[in-house]
Amino acid sequence: MPVRLRKSAFTCAWFLWIVAQLVACGDSGSKAAEGPSRLAAQFILSAHGVALRSFAGAPVTKATLTILDTGPGDIAYVATGDAAWLRLTPSHGSTGADLVVDADISALAPGLHEATVTISADLTQLSNTADAPAPVAFTVALYVSATVAATLSAPLNFRPEDTLFDPIRPYAYITHENSRLEVYDTETGLSVGSHAFPYRDAIIAADGEKLFAFDVEGAIRAFELPNLSESASYPLLGTGVQMLLTRCARGNLLFVHTTDGLTVFDEASTEVVLQIDRAALLWNSRLPAAMVASPRGDSLYVLERGAGPPGVYAFDIVCSRFTAPAVKLTQRALRRQNFSPNPPRLSADGSLLCIGRTCLAAETLTEHPPSSTALAHALQGTLQEAFVRALLFGASGRCYLADGLGRIFVFDADWQQIGAFEFMSPPLPGSDPTTYQLGLSSDERRMTAVADKGELRTFSVPDYG
């Protein structure tokens, strides 16, 4: 006997509720883990951390952030800081508007000063306080210098292996063969810390809050910056590792690729929000050569070499507004090409992906001829890819390309060369080009190079207007 469904107000209401949730989910394909409970709107910041600098005879640099949210409309917020020298303009605003971060240094001694800015919902402007987004915070690092040298050169009493540049502090974290991590102030050339560090494959979060490293047992450890105190440990994963940390509407995500597959952690809770076994991965190599995420945290690029034709994959990162699945990767493009061994770099707006002297439109992975041609021209005939030692993008849209002869070529956002300067003496005839790692301050005033022969060099970037 067939079973008849009885129409009722409850049945209709439940059906309409389900439809509403599916519409809210969009095309991400997500659904809740424990019932259809939607996450509240969240604040999103256009920058994860702020660096301010004050040098003798120059005004304090300012930083401008945009406060956004994941909700359907603008949300009123309040910006508060925990330091008397910190200035926030405006202290009250609505999402979609800019927040200017500035400092009053009149009562400050030279050195590094830090503060925390918290963005909270303005409860007086909300009709339902239950809808208020959770507060978000970021660190402001202010460096005050009474003097500044145009060029500073400091010898290192060890041979550097890898260098990480702090995104908000003028610090370089340098590893060497004795399983130690040396921390240097790049403006003074002085050591500010030395730590036992039996780890490898370290990365620093874009907000300057933490450093992540892989230990020999297969676990990932998180350390607070700048004092390098251990704060968290992530589970055992496998051998070999590629890591990156990016951000989406859910917060910081830690992508970890081992020989067993790809795992994505929620950085705050250390919980796994996505796991893909090695057999289900699209790329051929057991470990990719590199991974990089877009500044907005909505795209992932995987560069592979070795087994099979090499190439680069582009994925959309979809962060669900529902509780599960938290993260979804969807392949957007693939380009097969034997790229140079240089690490991939993304422009500040995420529209351009450069690997060595090859630049691609990040959306489609098609070659970007104006930029690639400009890079080739800048090298003045020295077209071997080994001579492209570093390529950095500044927040202004400028590109800085360094070759193996101690020169840096500067391009504007339209890929017109606007300058070139020498920052290091060229190698002697017959000797190998110097290998170095290069860091750029957020205000694009200063650069630091750590050379493989044991030298830290900080220098001013010419003012190109």
C-alpha positions, 0 to 999 in steps of 0.5 A: 500500500502506498504511503501518502505524505500529509501536507502541513505547515511544518512540512512546507516550512522545512522545505522552504528552509532547506531551499534557503540554505541551498541558495545561501551555499551557492555553487560550492557544493558544501553542506553541514556536518551536524545539521544545517547550521550556517557560520556567522559573517566574518571580518576579512582584512586586506592585510594580515599584519602591518609594518611601520617604519621611522628613519631619521629625517623621514616621516613615519610610514603609514599603512592603509587596510580595507575591512571587509566581511562575508555577510550580505551587507556592510557591518559597522565596526570599532577599531581599538589598539593597545598602545598609546603611540598607535593612531587609527583613522577612523576608529569607527567605520563600516566594512568596505571602507579603509582604515589608516594605521599611523604612529606618534613616535615623539615619546618612543626610543629607537628600536622595535615596538609592537601593538595589537589592533582589534576589529570588533562589531559595533554592537550599538549599530546592530539590530541583533547582536547574535549576528555580530562577527567575531573580533579579528586582530592583527599586529602592528610592528613599528621600527624606530631608527635614529640613523640609517645607513644607505648600505649596511654590510655585516659578515656572518660567521656561518654559511647560510642555508635558508633565510626567512624574512619577517613580513612586518619586522626588520628581522631575518631568520637564517638557518645553517648547518649546525641546526640553529636558527640565527635572528638578525636585525637587518637595519643594524646587522646585529644578532638578536637571537640564536636558537637550537632548530632541528627542523626544516622547510620553515615558513612564516605566516603573512601576518608575522605571528608564527613560524612553522617548521617540519621536524624529522618525525613528520610533525609540524611545529608552530612557533610564536614570533619574534621570540620563537616559543613553541605554541602548537604541534600538528599531527604526524603526516609523512616524509618530505614536505611542502607547506604554505599558509594562506587565509580565507573567510574561515581564518588561516589555513595551513596547506601541507603536502607530503609523500602521502598526499595533501592535508589542509589544517585550520591553523587556529584549531589544528583540525584537518579541514581537507585531506586528499590522498596521494592517489587522488592528486592530479599532479605526477610528482610525489612532492611538488616543487613549490606551492603558492597561494594568492594574496586574497587566499582564493587561488592555489598554484602547484608547480611540479617537476620530475615525473612526467611532463612538468607544469603548473596547476591553478586551483580555486580555493573555496571556503564554505560558509557552512561547517563542512566541508570547510575547504574545497579545491577546484582545478581552474587551469593547467600549463605544461612547461619546463619552468626554471628552478626559481620559486614562483612569485605572485604580483601584489594583486594576484593577477600575475604568476612569474617563474624565472623569466616566464610570466603567466596570467594567473587566472588562465596560466597563459603567457603574459608577453609584455612582462616576459619580454620586459624581463628578457630585455632587462637582462641585456642578453644574459638570458640563462634562467640561472641568472634570474636570482630573485624576483619580488613584487611590491605592494605598489605593483612594482617588480624588482628583478635581481640577476647574478651580477649584483644588479636589480631591475625595477619595473612599474605596474605596466611593465615599463622599466623605470630603473636599475641599480647595483647592490653588490659587486659583480663576481670576478671573471671565472668565478660563480655568480653569487647566490643570495636570498632577497627580502623587500620591506613593506614600504619598498624603501629597503632591501636585504640580501643574504649571500651564500658566502656569508654576508648580510647586506641591507640597502636603500631602494632608489626613489622612483617617484 
